[in-house]
């Protein structure tokens, strides 16, 4: 069944394992509205991927009409207009998200350099962090900068985990100038020979992406204290569970050719315990300023600067 025909809670449960786990710490109202936002973003993603009938065409219409303030051009916009109204979601941020999703459909997807990688991660995930700030009733401008960074970190983890799967769909998010501009087909070939120089190049690139993710996770963590207490705990849990995927990938020797990694329930409990313990740093975190150099490659995007 299409995500468009499921309730927001069902969409989150089926598609967002890490976030579904963390949602329980938000409380009923905030948890429900966070699920509404996740569902909206997921349906847009499904449209872009063609998992919904006429999805790409509908998404282009949404992109065009939302820019004009028209919420009646598609049932998805109409259904989620109350979410926009309740939390004053910024249209330019949603448009940036859709722009990133549409970029994914221009196969082959070939990221050229680190700047392109970070701008893509901002569009498809940093934007979600910005909108989640609104839903969590956090409108501090500094908090939004950190929210961008946490979204970018999670997307970088996704990219590191899914190198082979993405290549099989004609997508290469590893910057080409890191791996001699290998094509998706060449990455697939390299997966069949882990000892080849090409496979070793991919390993080095994944390690570099995970290292970059760590920089953004640290910045994202510094912004958690701006959130209400329960939201701080929930987002901290989600971040730690997601970050654990990268840790497991590294601990496996970066065996990117063996398929994607996921976290066990035990690991989720451990991450939850660590997130709870980290609440002790809540007050000190607020004294940490945002490192503006992290956004040097994001110029011109909403809430950057």
Buried (B, 14 or more C-beta within 10 A) or exposed (E): EEBBEBEBBBBBBEBBBBBBBBBEBBBEEBBBBBBBBBBBBBBBBBBBBEBBEEBBEBBBBBBEBBEEEEBEBBEBBEBBEEBBEEBEBBBBBBBBBBBBBBBBBEEEBBBEEBBBBBBBBBBBBBBBBBBBBBBBEBEBEBBBBBBBBBBBBBBBBBBBBBBBEBBBBBBBBBBBEBBEEBBBEBBBBBBEEBEEEBBEBBBBBBBBBBEBBBBBBBBBBBBBBBBBEBBBBBBBBBBBBBBBBBBBBBEEEBBBBEEEBEBEEEBBEBBBEEBEEBBEBBEEBBEBEBBEEBBEBBEEBBBBE
